[in-house]
Amino acid sequence: MTSGDNRAMTEKAVPPVHPEGWLEIESLDIEAQGVARRPDGKVVFIDGALPGELVTANVHRKKNNWEQASLVQVHRESAQRVRPRCPHFGLHEGACGGCKMQHLHPASQVAIKQRVLEDNLWHLGKVKANTVLPAIQGPDWGYRWRARFSVRNVRKKGTVLVGFHERKSRYVADIRECHVVPKHVSDLLLPLRTLIGSMEAIETCPQIELACGEGVTALVLRHLEPLSPGDQEKLRVFAREHADAGVQWWLQPKGPDTVRLMEEGGTELHYTLPEFGIRMPFRPTDFTQVNPHINRVLVDRALRLLEVQRSERVIDWFCGLGNFTLPLATRAGEVLGIEGSETLVARSRENYAYNQAGRAEPLATTHFEARNLFEMTPPQLVADGAADRWLVDPPREGAFALAKALADLHQDPALRTGGWTPPRRIVYVSCNPATLARDAGLLVHQAGYACSAAGVVNMFPHTAHVESMAVFDLLPPAP
């Protein structure tokens, strides 16, 4: 090596000198904030900044080890920065808070979410997947079939606002269009403002919940006081005027259990999983996936990864309305769906019977049971019977009790009564990488499994939400 080579290496090793106050963004965190470090090592989280950028920022919150700041100026722009499609997106006062990542190229959004998943698995669970699954992706725009719009009569402005909250604010953003909901829903935002502004109940309708089905746009109006006959007629007229959008009004005087269809008849609210010949009726306040396009791919990949055989028994934990259970019943020999609510279990049974009727090839024998899945114990797990494969799709809290019970059974074989055996494969669908990582740590380090694969599912483009899927395979017993 020559002295010139040594000099070049030394020069490269010297960190670049930036003007005072400038910060270089190293990465993005799970909230889509740029992460920088001051010369003393203190971390600064900067809203709106992207990896690789040089920025100045205004600090508005300080702690001993970190600061939170807002972007003031970009001095060196990332190649991945793009012009936001929506005019209401941004960092300015009054900007809509419905999206956080429209300024970042969609492909980079997915890459960052994959990194978030891998970092969580390693740092929280000390788990590294053997294989990284290709990201599941779909439409970047018009994908959101479910939303909750806030409604506010702003007297000072002389208008009614219908939309998401402003960024980091309790106020409702003044949006006139939205590009993440279907276009026909975006086109309804201004007419809805006019409608509510004309009603006697202008001050007592705080929310409109959206739930799109195939051919139906269900709008759930939350009203704090009974609606007058005149207001109800205005809702009917609005539905007729927007019949091409499939508008269907539902009324909610109190909690979700009080929701009722305003006018009986009309098209049933449902979505389909055509690959499995499944039709899923649902109510607008039921939990269903926000993105139906991705949901179809998600269900298909989950079943392919499970590799279910006709002779096998499968348990679908946190089965909901049967989004995975009913497709599983087209592949397995027997399926058990378990959910925490008796009401949901009853609805799942109805959906099973609905899809079984008139089917050329009958669905597999399927049972549904109600169980508190956050208080699972080894005896209860054994009582539910052995299964060849598990599908686990928990809420944000994850499936800690379920994973812990499985780990206890692995650690103490005496608890495995009646010939119970653990599942050979588990596919875990997660909406929270932190709780997935926690549960993965239990499965890998205490329950005898290997994390064979993991990858992200871009269910919510332009948001910081990370949906993911992981596969766990039972390791052979030690010799």
Protein Blocks (a to p, Z undefined) as FASTA:
>chain_A
ZZklmmmmmmmmpccdddehiacdfbdcfkopacdddfkopacddehiaehiacddddfb
dcfkbccdddfbdfbdcfkbccdfblkgcjbehiafkbcklmpcfklmmmmmmmmmmmmm
mmmnopacfbdcddddddfehklmbdcddddddfknopacdddddehiabdcddfbdfkb
cfklmmmmmmmmmmmmmpmklmmccbccddddehiacdddddfbdcdfklmmmmmmmmmm
mmmnopacdddfbbmklgccfbggdjddddddfknopacdddfkbccdfblmlmmmmmmm
mmmmnopafkbccddehklnopmmmmmmmmmmbdcdddfbfklmmmmmmmmmmmmgopab
acdddddddddfklccfklmmmnopafbdcddddfkopmlmmmmmmmmmmmmmlmgghia
cdfbdcdddfbfklmmmmmmmmmmmnopacfbdcdddfbghiabdcdddddddddddZZ
